[in-house]
Amino acid sequence: MDVATPDGPIAALAAVPAAGGCEFQAAVLVPGFTGSKEDFIALLQTLAQAGRRVYAIDLPGQYESPGPEDPAAYTCAALGRCVTDLIRALDEGPVHLLGHSFGGLVTRETVLSGEVPLLSYTAMGSGPSGIAGTSAANARALMALLGDSPTSEVLAAIWWEHFDSQARSSVPTEELYAFLRDRMLANSPIGLVRMAHEVTSAADRTGELAAVDLPKLVLYGENDDAWPPQVQSDMAERLKAQRVVVPGAAHSPNVEAPETTASALTDFWNSVEKTRKP
């Protein structure tokens, strides 16, 4: 489905309970850098079966959400405003908001704006500021390859030279390989450059986020290699947030341990709704 917003259509996947109504408030899931709504497929129906409507989206410039040619449209602040507009357009009332990885840096801007009613905020596999280490090096390498005048043709050349063989060897099916290829090539090249800059240089806004009166959850894999687990644990303490560490998972517990992750999210969201009526 496409959700109409002032900045253009936002592509989304929506899940509802297979039987019965939506007893609880909706949730909105926002993916990370080079990710998409499909990153949450393994979670969606399980989350919905608890009695709520759940939306997973592509940010502008990602996969099936078109994005503008203006690099300023891909800052954390600008993308956070797009998430705000999306929540308004869904017209679901107060929602539970989750951001994965770079999506966590984006969605905290939505929280800090205070422009839409929220029931809770979850940072999943995300940190207090820009990534470091290998993940940062990979993002900077992609920026360098795309250069000062990124185009779809340049992005395609980068895929075939640098990513294709790895994708073919690391996924179990031709269908999944084709999806990863098509998703990468559908991204806005300008958006990729600016989002790579943002994910590596984002400032620490944990203090501001802690001051927002909203239930918060920090959820991450015990083997996360983007933001170290200790960094995320420290952030949770500073936020006075609940903390869930997913055993056996790395940077994407939504993919690596979907049942455990869905159970933790449902427990958190339901507990919030028991104490905070929308």
C-alpha positions in Angstrom: 0.0 0.0 0.0 1.0 3.6 -0.5 0.2 6.2 2.2 -0.2 9.8 0.8 1.7 12.4 2.7 2.6 16.1 1.9 6.1 14.9 0.8 4.8 12.2 -1.5 3.7 8.6 -1.2 5.2 6.3 1.4 5.3 2.6 0.7 4.1 0.5 3.5 3.2 -3.1 4.5 0.2 -3.4 6.9 -0.8 -6.4 9.0 -4.0 -7.0 10.9 -5.2 -9.9 13.0 -6.2 -12.9 11.0 -9.3 -13.1 13.2 -10.9 -10.7 15.5 -10.5 -6.9 15.8 -7.8 -4.6 16.7 -8.0 -4.3 20.5 -4.8 -2.4 20.9 -3.3 0.7 19.3 -1.3 0.5 16.1 2.5 0.3 15.7 4.7 1.9 13.0 8.1 0.3 12.2 10.9 2.3 10.5 13.9 0.5 8.8 17.6 1.3 8.8 20.1 2.5 6.2 19.8 0.6 3.0 16.9 -1.3 4.6 13.2 -1.4 3.8 9.8 -2.4 5.1 10.5 -6.0 4.1 13.0 -6.2 7.0 10.0 -6.6 9.3 8.1 -9.2 7.4 9.0 -12.0 9.9 7.5 -9.8 12.7 4.4 -8.3 11.1 1.8 -11.0 11.4 3.0 -12.2 14.9 2.7 -8.6 16.1 -0.7 -8.1 14.5 -2.0 -11.3 16.0 -1.8 -9.7 19.4 -4.7 -7.5 18.4 -3.2 -4.4 16.7 -2.6 -3.0 13.2 1.1 -2.9 12.4 2.7 -0.8 9.6 6.3 -1.2 8.2 7.5 1.5 5.9 10.1 2.5 3.4 11.5 5.9 4.2 11.6 8.4 1.3 14.3 7.4 -1.2 14.3 3.8 0.0 13.1 1.0 -2.3 9.5 1.7 -3.2 9.1 5.1 -1.6 10.2 7.8 -4.1 12.4 10.5 -2.8 13.4 14.0 -4.0 16.7 15.0 -5.6 17.5 17.4 -2.7 20.1 16.0 -0.3 18.5 18.1 2.5 15.5 15.8 2.3 17.5 12.9 3.8 18.7 14.4 7.0 17.5 12.7 10.2 15.4 15.8 11.0 13.8 15.8 7.5 13.1 12.1 7.5 11.7 12.4 11.1 9.2 15.0 9.8 8.2 12.5 7.1 7.5 9.9 9.7 5.5 12.5 11.6 3.4 13.2 8.4 3.0 9.5 7.8 1.6 9.0 11.4 -0.8 11.8 10.8 -1.9 10.4 7.5 -2.6 6.9 9.0 -5.0 8.5 11.4 -4.7 5.7 13.9 -4.5 7.9 17.0 -1.5 7.5 19.3 0.9 4.8 18.0 3.8 2.8 19.2 6.9 3.9 17.2 9.9 1.8 16.5 13.1 2.6 14.6 15.7 0.0 13.6 19.4 1.1 13.3 19.4 4.4 11.3 15.7 4.3 11.7 16.2 4.9 15.4 18.1 8.1 14.7 15.3 9.2 12.4 12.4 8.3 14.7 13.9 10.0 17.7 13.5 13.2 15.7 9.8 12.4 15.4 9.6 11.9 19.2 11.5 15.0 20.0 9.3 17.1 17.7 6.3 16.3 19.9 4.0 16.9 16.9 2.1 13.6 16.9 0.7 11.6 19.8 2.8 8.5 20.6 2.3 5.8 23.1 5.9 4.4 23.2 9.2 4.6 21.5 11.5 1.7 20.8 15.1 1.9 19.5 16.1 -1.4 18.1 19.7 -2.0 17.3 20.3 1.7 17.3 22.6 3.9 19.3 22.9 7.4 20.9 24.9 8.9 18.0 26.6 7.9 14.7 27.9 4.4 14.2 31.6 3.6 14.4 33.9 0.8 13.5 33.4 -1.5 10.5 29.8 -0.3 9.9 30.9 3.3 9.7 33.8 2.4 7.4 31.3 0.6 5.1 29.0 3.6 5.0 31.9 6.0 4.2 33.1 3.6 1.5 29.7 3.7 -0.1 29.7 7.5 0.0 33.1 7.6 -1.6 32.1 5.2 -4.4 28.9 7.2 -5.1 31.0 10.4 -5.3 29.8 14.0 -5.6 27.4 13.3 -8.4 25.6 10.1 -7.6 23.3 8.6 -10.2 21.4 5.4 -10.7 24.0 4.4 -13.3 26.8 4.8 -10.8 24.8 2.9 -8.2 24.3 0.0 -10.6 28.0 -0.1 -11.4 28.8 -0.2 -7.7 26.4 -3.1 -7.2 27.9 -5.2 -9.9 31.5 -4.5 -9.0 31.3 -4.6 -5.2 28.1 -6.2 -3.9 26.8 -8.7 -6.4 29.0 -11.7 -5.7 28.7 -11.3 -2.0 24.9 -11.2 -2.2 24.8 -14.3 -4.4 27.0 -16.3 -2.0 25.3 -15.2 1.2 21.6 -15.8 0.5 19.9 -19.1 0.2 17.6 -18.5 -2.8 17.6 -16.7 -6.1 14.4 -14.9 -5.1 16.1 -13.3 -2.1 19.1 -12.4 -4.1 16.9 -10.7 -6.7 15.1 -8.8 -4.0 18.3 -7.5 -2.4 19.6 -6.5 -5.8 16.4 -4.7 -6.9 16.1 -3.0 -3.5 19.6 -1.6 -3.6 19.2 -0.4 -7.2 15.9 1.2 -6.4 17.3 3.5 -3.7 17.9 7.2 -4.3 21.6 7.6 -4.9 21.5 11.1 -3.5 19.5 9.7 -0.5 22.1 7.0 0.1 25.0 9.5 0.2 23.2 11.8 2.6 21.8 9.0 4.8 25.3 7.5 5.0 26.6 10.8 6.2 23.9 11.1 8.7 24.3 7.6 10.2 28.0 8.2 10.7 27.9 11.7 12.1 24.6 12.0 14.1 25.0 13.8 17.4 24.1 12.3 20.7 20.6 13.5 21.7 20.0 11.1 24.5 19.6 13.8 27.1 16.9 15.5 25.1 15.2 12.1 24.4 15.3 11.2 28.1 13.4 14.4 29.0 10.4 13.3 26.9 7.7 11.7 29.0 7.2 8.6 27.0 7.8 4.9 27.8 10.9 3.7 26.0 12.5 0.4 25.1 16.0 -0.3 23.9 16.1 -3.7 22.2 19.2 -5.2 20.6 21.0 -8.4 19.8 23.6 -9.7 22.2 26.1 -9.8 19.2 25.3 -6.5 17.6 28.2 -5.3 15.5 26.9 -1.8 14.6 26.5 -0.1 17.9 28.2 -2.3 20.6 25.8 -3.8 23.1 27.4 -1.9 26.0 26.8 1.4 24.2 23.1 0.5 23.8 22.9 -0.6 27.4 24.4 2.7 28.6 21.9 4.5 26.4 19.0 2.6 27.9 20.3 3.5 31.4 20.5 7.2 30.4 17.0 7.1 29.0 15.6 5.2 32.0 14.3 2.8 29.4 13.4 -0.8 29.6 16.1 -3.0 28.0 15.8 -6.3 26.2 18.8 -8.2 24.9 17.9 -10.8 22.3 20.1 -14.0 22.7 21.8 -15.2 19.6 20.9 -12.1 17.5 23.2 -9.5 16.0 22.3 -6.2 14.4 18.8 -7.3 13.1 16.9 -9.2 15.8 13.8 -8.6 13.6 15.3 -11.0 11.1 17.6 -13.2 13.3 15.2 -13.9 16.1 11.7 -12.7 15.0 9.6 -14.7 17.5 11.7 -13.5 20.5 11.6 -10.0 19.2 7.9 -10.0 18.5 7.2 -11.4 22.0 9.3 -8.7 23.7 7.6 -5.9 21.7 4.1 -7.1 22.3 4.8 -7.4 26.0 6.2 -3.9 26.1 3.4 -2.3 24.1 0.6 -4.1 26.0 2.1 -3.1 29.3 2.2 0.5 28.1 -1.4 0.4 27.1 -2.4 -1.0 30.5 -1.0 2.1 32.2 -1.5 4.7 29.5 -4.9 4.9 27.9 -4.9 6.7 24.5 
